[in-house]
Amino acid sequence: MAWTNAYYFRAVSRQRLFKKGTPLELEITDVAFGGKGIAKIETERGPYTVFVPNTIKGQRVRARVSRCKSRWSECKLDEVLERAPQETEIPYQAIPGAPYATLAIAEQHALKERTTLDVYERVGGVEFLPGLYQGLTGSPDDWHYRNKMEYSFAAIGREPGEIESVDGFFLGFKVRGTWWSVENLNRDSGLFDAELENALPHLRKFCFDSGLPAWHAPRREGFFRFLVVRKSLHENRILIQLVTTSKDLDRFDLEGFVDLCAEQLSGRLAGFIHAINDDTGERVEARAGQTQLVRGEESVTERVLGLDFSISMKSFFQTNPRCAEKLYSQALDYVMAPNDAEGEIMLDLFCGTGTIAQLLAQRTGMPVVGVDIVEDAIIDARKSAATNRASEGDSDITFHAADAGRFLLDHPEYKGRIHTVVLDPPRAGISPKSLRKVMRLGAPRMVYISCNPATQARDLATLRQYGYHLKALKLVDQFPHTSHIEAVALIEISHELRGKIHPDLEKPHHV
C-alpha cells in the first residue's frame, strides 16, 4: 500500500498543469536572463512558475502556453493588457524586436546587469571577486543605432494594435511567436533609419499595385519575400536588397521600384540589389539563386576607430557600429601586447569582415591572422585591409576563409607562436571540439567577445577545467530596448601551465 501511495504522488507531481495552446492571463513579478518574464500561479501543490519572454516586471499580459512541464511552463506573449508603472510613452511605432523600448535606459541596464551576472555565477561557476567585474558600458545612441534591418512581405498579417491576423498584403516584422504572419511597419520604429521606415508604406503600395502577391508562408508561394536594408552610419547612405521569387518576374517594374526607393531616400541610395529566392524555407539567402546589382554599388563603407570597412549585404558586421567602437576598444585593452613578443602572432577567430584583426594589427604592430568560415566576409575583410593599407603582402595581416576548428588543424605552424587568441563566435558559442583545439594552441591569453553570455558562461566553465581562468569581464549594451547584451572577457592560463598544454588536452577526445 505504501509503495502504491508513493507511486501515486510521484505520478501526480509529474502531471502537466496545462496543455499546449492554453491561454493565460498573468502578472509578471520578475524577469530572468534573456528577457524571460516570470509569473507565479498558485496551485494545490504550491507556486507554479510560468516564463513569458519579452515582458517587463509589473505588466499584466495575455499569453499562450507553448511548452509545459510539471513544475514550469513557457508561454508566447499575445498581448500586454496592462503596462508596468515604470513604462513611458515613446514617439515610435512599437515593434516585437524592441520589448523594452518603453523602459528607461537606466532601468534596462540595471535589469541586464543583474540577470547576466546571475548567469555567470550559476552556469559558469564564476565567483565575482573584487575587480573582476568591470561594469556595463551603454550605447552612445539609444535610438536609431542599427545599421541593418530585414523586413518581410507576407500575405497574412495585421495592422499595429490588432490581435488577429487576416489575409492581405503586409510588409514589416514577423508577429512575435509566428513564422507566417507579419505586422505592417507604417512609421519609424526608432531603431533603424527614420526616413527609410517612414517610406515603407509607399514601397508597400508600389508592390501591392503591381498585382503580384506577397509570400504566403503556409502555402509556400508568392512573389515578394524580403526587403533587406543596410546603412552606413559613416556615409549616411543606404544599400537595399529586394528578394523575390522568379515566377512572374517579367511583370514587375523593377526599375520603377528602384526609382521610388531613390526618391524616398533623398539621394542616399548607395546601391540596389535584386535577389531571387525560390527556396520554400523562411530565409533571405537562397541555396541556389541569382543576385543582380541593379543600380549603384554592391557595398557601403563603415568607419570604426579610424579604419574603413567595406560591407556587402551578406557580410557580418556589428549591428551598432558606434557602440562596437566601445566594445572593440575594451577588447584591445585586454589584449595588452607585450614588448618582447618577437615571432609571436595574434589570432582572430570568427573574424567576420576583419574589424578586430585590423584593429589588432594597428594597435599592437604584431602579425595578425583572421579566420572566418564565410567567404564573402573574408573577401570584404581583404578589401578593407587593402583600403586601410594593411595588405596581406606586408605580412602584417592575413585572412583565411576556413572553419575555425579545421583551420587550426591545417596550420600547426602556429602552435607555440600565438600570444593572444581573440574569439568572437556566433550566439551558439564555440563547439566543444573547436574549444579544445583553441586551448591546444597553448596561447597564454584569450579575449572572448560574446553576444550571448549564457554560452560564454558555459565555455568559461570548460576553460577553467583546463587551466584557463577569467581575469576580467565587461558588459556592453549594443542593443538598447532588447534583452540582448554583449560581454568581453579576459582569460589567462594559470601560471603553472605557461608554455605548456594541459595533459588532458593531449588525450583522444570524442564528442
N, C-alpha and C positions, 0 to 999 in steps of 0.2 A: 504493500500500500504506500509506504514511504517513497519507494522508487517511482511509483506511478504519479504521486503528487509532485515530486521534483521534476519529472519529465514534463508534466502539465505546465508548471510555472515557467520552465525554460521555453517551452513552445509558445506560451503567451507572450513572454518577453521578446520573442523574435517576430511576433506578428507585426505586419506593417500597418501603420495608422491610416495611411491614405493610399488611394490608387493614383496612378499617373493621370494627370489632367484635372485633378480635383481643384476647384477654385477656392482660394482662401483670402480672407481679409486679415491683415497682420499689422502690428505696430512694431517698428524697428527700434530695438532697445540698445543695440551696439553694432559695431562694424569690425569685421576681421580683415586680414590681409587680402589684397586684390579687390577690395570694394564689396565684399560679401556682407550684406546686412544680416543681422541676427535678430530673430524673433523667437519668443517662447510661447508655447501652448501648454496650458495646464491639463494634465490627463490623470487618470486614476493611478498611473504608475509614476507620476511626478512630472516635472517640466520636460517638454519635448522641444528640441531645437529645430528651427527652420532657417535656412540660408536663402537670402534673396539678393543676388548680385545687383550692383549699381543703385543702391539705395543709401539713404542718409539717416543717421540716428534721429529719431523723433518723427519720422514720416509714418503715415498710415497708408498702406498700399493694398492693392488687389493683385494677387499673384496666382500662378497655376503650378501645381506640383509636376516636376519633371523627373525627379528621382526620389525614391522613398526607401529608407532603411528603418530598422526597428527603433533607433534612437535619434535619428535626424532625417530631414528631407531637404532637398534642393528645389527651388522654385524659379520660374521665369516671371519677371515683372510684367504685368499687364498695364497697370495704371497707378499713378500716385493719387490717392484720394485726398490726403491732407498733407500739406508741406510741413517740414520741420520749422520750429520757431526761428531758427537761425538763418533760414534761407531768405534770399533777397531777389528782387526783380532784376532781369538783365535785358538790355536792348537788342537781343539777338534771338533768332529762332532756335528753340530748344531742339537738340538732336540726340539720338541714342548714344553717340560716342562721347558725349560730354555730360555725364550724370551729375558731376559736382559743380557745374557752372554757376549754380545759384548759391554756392557756399563760398564765403570769403576765403581768399587765398591763404591767409594765415591759418585758418581752421583746416584747410586742405593739407597744409604742410604738417600740422600737428598730428592729424589723423594718419597720414602716410608714415611719418616718423615712428609713431607708436606701434602701428601694426607691422611695419617692416622689421624693426629691431626685434620684435617678438618672434618673427620667423627665423632670424639668425640664431636666436637662443634655442628655440625648440627644434628646428630642423638641422641647423649646423653645429649645435653644441657650443656656440660662441659665448665666452664669458667676457662681458664688456668691462675690462679693467680701465682705470683712468687713462685717458689719452688715446684709447683705441678707436673710439667713435669720434669722428671729427665734424659732425654736424650735417645739416642739409642746406644745399645751395638752390635757390629758386631760379626760375627762368627770368631773363631780362625783360621778356614780353609775356604778359599773362594772356593777351588776346592776339589773334592774327599771327600766330607764331609758326604755323605749319607750312612746309614747302611742297607738300604733295597731298592730293585727295583723289579718291576713287568714288565716282558716282555711278549708280546702277540704274539702268532702264528696267521697267517691269510692266507687264500687262495686268498685274494685281497689285493693289496698293491702297493708300489712303492719303487724305489731306492732314496737315498738322492739327492736333487736338481731337481727331476722330479715333475711335477704338476699333471699329470693324473695317476689314479690308474689302474692297469691291473691285470689279473689273474696270479697266480704263487704260490710261497712258501716263506713266509716272517716271520721274527722274529725281533721284535723291539718294538717301541712305536706306539700307535694309531696316525694316521694322525689327526692333530688338527681339531676339529669340526666333526669328524666321529666316528662311533662305529663299522664299518665294515672293515676299511682299516688300514693297518699297514705299517710304513716306516721301512725298514731294518736298524738296527744299525750295522754298519760294523767296528766301532772302538770306542775308548774311548770317552765318552760324557763329561768327566770332572767332573761329579757329583758323580759317584759311584766308582767302583774298576776298574782300568785300565786293569789289567791282565784278569779279567773276561770278560769285554766288548770287549777287543781285540780278545777274544776267541770265541765270539758269531758266527762269520761266520763258524767256524769249527763245532760248535754244530748244527748250522742250516743245514749244509751239511750232517751231520750224519743222522739227522732226515729226510731230503729230500730223501737221498739214501735208506731209509727203504721202500719207496714206499707207505707209509701211508700219508694221506692228512692232511694238516693244516686245522684249523677250518674255515669253510665258514659261516660267521655270518648271512647273509641274508637267506641262506638255513638251518641254524641251524644244520649243520652236519660237520663231520670231526673227526680227531683223536687228533692231537696235539693242546693244548689250551693255556697254560701259562707256563712260566718259572719264578719262584719266587726265589729271592736270598736275603739272609740276611747275613750281615757281622758283625763280632765283631771287632771293631777297636782296642780294648784292646789286643785280642789274635791274631789278623790278620788271622782269619780263617773264612771260608765261609760255609753256610748251603744252600743247593739247594733243591727246590721242583719242580718236573715236574708234571704238571697237564694235564691229557689226558682223553678221553672218554674210555669206556670199550670195545667198538667194535674193534675187531681185535687186542686186546692187546697181544695175543699169537704170533703175527707176529713181534712184536717189541723186539729188543735185548736190554732190559733194563740194564742188567749187562754191556754190551759193552758201553752203553751211560755213565754209571757211571764211568767206567774206563777212558773214554775220558775226562770227567769233572775233575777227579783226576789228570790226566796227564797235562791238560791245566793249572791247578791251582798250580802246583809245590808243591804238598804235603799240601796245605792249605785247602783241603776239610774236613770240620768237620763232615758232615753228608749229606746223600741224602735221600729224601722222595719222594715217588710216591703217587699221589692222583688221584682218579677217580672222574670226574665231568661230569655226563650225563645230567645235567640241561641245558636248552636251553638259559638261561639268560647269560649276559656277566659279570659274577662274578667268581672270583677264587674259593671261598668256595662254595661247593655244599650243598644243604639242606640235602641230604642223599647220602653220597659217602664214599668209603673206602679209608683209608690212611695207607700206609705201609712204615715203616722205612726200607729202602733197605740196607743202609750201614752207619756205624758210629753212631753219636749221633743225637738226635732229637732237641737239643737246643745248643746255644752258650752262652758264658758269656761275659757281658759287665761291665766295671767298671766306676762308676760315683762318683766323690768326695770321693774316697776311699772305696766305697761299691761295692760288686759284685752282678750282677743281671742275673739270668738265663732267656734267651729269646728264646721262641719257635717261630715257623712260624706264629702262629695265634695271638701271643701276641702283644698288642700295646706297642711300646717303642719309645721314642723320636728319630726322624729320623737323627738328628745331635747330637750325644752324647756329643761331646766336647763343643758345644755351649749350650747344655742342662745344663751343669755344671754352666754356667754363668746364665742361666735362673733360675735354682733352687737356686743358691746362692742368687739371688735377692729376690726370694720368701721367703727364710729363713730369710733374713734380715728384711723383712716386718713383719714376724710373731712376733718377739720381745717378746718371752715368759717372763712373769713376774716371780719374785722370790716368790710371795705369791699365787701361783696358785694351792695350795694343793686341791686335789679332782677333779680338772678340767682335761679335755682331749682336744686333738687336733683331728679334724675330717677331713679326706682327702677323698672328694667325687670325683668320676670318677678317682680312684687311679691307674687304669691300672695295671702294674706289681709291684706296690708298691714303686716306686722310691722315691717319695716325702714323703710318710708315713715313710719309714725307715730313711730318712734323718732328718725328724722332730723328730723322737724318739731319734736319735743320738745327734742332736743339742740341743733339749730342755730338754731331760730327762723326759718328761711328757708322760703319756699313749697316744697312737695314735690308732684311728680306721680308717681303709681303706675300702672303698666300691666301687665296680665296678660290672656292670651287666655281663661282660664277664668272664665266669667261668674259662676258660683257663688262662686268665691273673691273676686271683686270685690264681690259682694253682702255677703259676710261682712266684707270689709275696711271697707265703708261703715258696717255695723252697729257694728263695734268702734271705728271712728273716732268715731262719734256717742257711744258709751259713754264714750270717753276724752276727750270734749269737743274733738275735732279735726274738727268738722263741715266739710263742703265749702263751706258758705255763708260761712265765715270766711276763705276764700282761703288758708288755711294748707296744706291738703292736698286733692288732687283725684285721684280714681281713675277709670280708663278700662278697660273690657273691650275689648281690641283686641290684634291681633297686633303684636308689638314692631316688626317691620320696617314694617308698614303704618301703624302709628301715627306713626312718625317722618316718613313722607311726608305724612300728613294734617295734621300740625301743624307747618308750617315756622316758625310764630311763635316757636318755642323756639330756633331757630338763633341762636347767639351769646349766649344768655342762661343756658346751663346751666353751672354751676360744676363739678358733680360728677355723673357717672353711676354709679349703683350697679347692678351686674349680678349676678343670682343665677339663672342659666339651668338648664335640666334637664341630666341627665347627658350628653346628646349635645353640650353646649356651645352656642355661637351659630353659626347658619348664616353662611357667608361673606358673603352679601348683607346680612344684618342687621348683621354686624360692620362692614361698610363704612359702612352708614347711621349706625351709632353714632359712628364716627370722623368722619364728615362733619358731625356736630353741632359739632365743634370744642371740646368740653369739655376743659379743661386737665387734669382728673384723672378717673380711673376707680377704683372699688373693686370688684374682681371676686371674688365669692364662688363657690366651685366645690365640687360634690360629686363631681367626677371630675377629679383633677389632670392626667390624660392629655389630656383635651380642653382644659383650661385652658392646659397647656403648648403645645399646638398653636396656640391663639389668641394666646398671648404672642408666638410667633414671627411671626405675621401682624401683630400690633400694632407690633412692633419695626420692620417694614419701612416703616411709615408714620409713624415718629417717636415712637411711644409706648414707654416703657421701664419695666421692672419696677424699683420702688424699695424694696419691702419684701414679705416673704412670711411668713405664719404658718400652721402646720398645726394643725388642731383634730380630736381624735378623738371624733367624735359617735357612733360605732358600735363600742363595745368588742366584742371577740370575733368581729368580722368583718374582712374585708380592706379595708373602705371607710375613707376618710379625707377630711376636708374641708380646704379651703385658702382663705385670704383674701389677696388680692394688691393692693397699692397700685401703680397705674400712672400715670405722668405723661408729658405730652407734652414733647418736647425744647424747650429754651429758644428756639431759633431759629424754632420753629413756633407759639409762643404767640400766640393771637389769629388764627391762620391755619389753613388746611387744607392738608394735603399735596397738591401739584399732581396726583399720580396718582389721588387720590380723586375729582377733578373729571372724569376721563375716563370715557366709557361703559364699563361692565363687564358682561360676560356670563358667567354661571356655568352 
